[in-house]
Amino acid sequence: MNEFLMGHTLGLQLFDGLKPELTSFYYRMLGSIDDADDAVQETFWPSIHDMTKYRGGNRK
C-alpha cells in the first residue's frame, strides 16, 4: 500500500474514533452542532495531512 493511501486510511480511522469527542468539545464552545461539525472538519483534516508528511526530527 502506498504512503498516501496508508496515511489516508489511518486518518479516517483516527477521525472516526475522535469525531464524537471533538464535536462535543466544539459544540460546547460554539453552541451550534452545525458549527461544531464544520470546525471539526476544518481543523482535523489539515492536521492529518500535515501529520502524513512528518518524517520526525527537527526542522531546520
C-alpha positions in Angstrom: 0.0 0.0 0.0 1.5 3.3 -0.9 2.2 6.0 1.6 -0.7 8.3 0.7 -3.3 5.5 1.0 -1.8 4.3 4.2 -1.9 7.8 5.7 -5.4 8.4 4.4 -6.7 5.1 5.9 -5.1 5.8 9.2 -6.5 9.4 9.1 -10.0 8.0 8.5 -9.7 5.6 11.4 -8.4 8.3 13.7 -11.2 10.7 12.6 -13.9 8.1 13.2 -12.6 7.5 16.7 -12.2 11.1 17.7 -15.1 12.9 15.9 -17.7 12.4 18.6 -15.4 13.9 21.3 -14.2 16.7 19.1 -17.7 17.6 18.0 -18.9 17.7 21.6 -15.9 19.9 22.6 -16.6 22.3 19.7 -20.4 22.2 20.4 -19.8 23.4 24.0 -17.6 26.2 22.7 -19.7 27.3 19.7 -23.3 26.4 20.8 -24.3 25.0 17.4 -24.0 21.4 16.2 -23.6 22.5 12.6 -20.8 24.9 13.5 -19.2 22.2 15.6 -19.2 19.8 12.7 -17.7 22.4 10.4 -15.0 23.2 13.0 -14.0 19.6 13.4 -13.6 19.1 9.7 -11.8 22.4 9.1 -9.2 21.7 11.8 -8.9 17.9 11.8 -8.1 17.2 8.1 -5.3 19.8 7.7 -3.6 18.4 10.8 -3.9 14.8 9.4 -2.5 16.0 6.1 0.5 17.6 7.8 1.0 14.5 10.0 1.4 12.3 7.0 4.2 14.5 5.7 6.1 14.4 9.1 9.3 12.5 9.0 10.5 13.1 12.6 13.4 15.1 13.9 13.9 18.8 14.0 13.2 21.0 11.0 16.0 23.4 10.2 
